[in-house]
Each structure stands twice: as structure tokens, then as C-alpha cells.
Amino acid sequence: MSAQLNVEALLREALIPVEPPDALAQRLETTLATLTASAQEELESWELSAMGDPRNWVRPAAAAVVTVTAGSALVALRVRRHHQARLETSATMRELAERTLQDIAQEARRVLPDR
């Protein structure tokens, strides 16, 4: 029985959540913002007249995928960063959910300002 308790204690200690360093989060946010901006520029420079040739669809499709993926990750990262402050200022779960949704909408407008 003591061996089982020891294993459980070791697992509990090993699985304690660890916050990543601030520098890592900042680098990730910078990289995601750069990817999103570059993909948006690629989409803006694409001409609709080129739609007739399927060979021209690869770059805009890839840019759209990068915009959605990197943009969503950037929004999630920024919303997660402010979670603790929202948690402390919210009195109920409903209020927390409303504030989180407002934060998601605000961050999405920052990532895609022209949309």
C-alpha cells in the first residue's frame, strides 16, 4: 500500500501545472502576429481575375489557412493571458463568460481589423 501511495504522490508532484516563461509567451505572440499579418497581406495582394486558373489557388488557400490558424491561436493566447484578471473581477460564472466573450470579440477585431 505504501508503494501505491508513493507512486500517487510522485505522479501528483510530477503533474503540477507549470507556467511558461513570459519571454516564451511574448515570442509566440510576436510570431503568430507576424504570420497573421503576412498571410493577410498575401490575401490582399491576390487578384480575383486569377481565379480562373486552378494553379493559382494554392497560395491564397495557404494564406487563408495560415490567417485562420495563426489568428485563432493569437486570439486564444491573448484571451488566456487576461483570464486571471477576469476571474477575479467576475462575481458569477455568467459574468465571467460574458467578459470572456467580449474579450474574444475585442481581440478578434485587433487581429482582423478590416473585417
Secondary structure, DSSP 8 states (H G I E B T S, - for coil): -HHHHHHHHHHHHHT------HHHHHHHHHHHHHHHHHHHHHHHH--GGGGGSGGGGHHHHHHHHHHHHHHHHHHHHHHHHTHHHHHHH-SSHHHHHHHHHHHHHHHHHHHSTT-
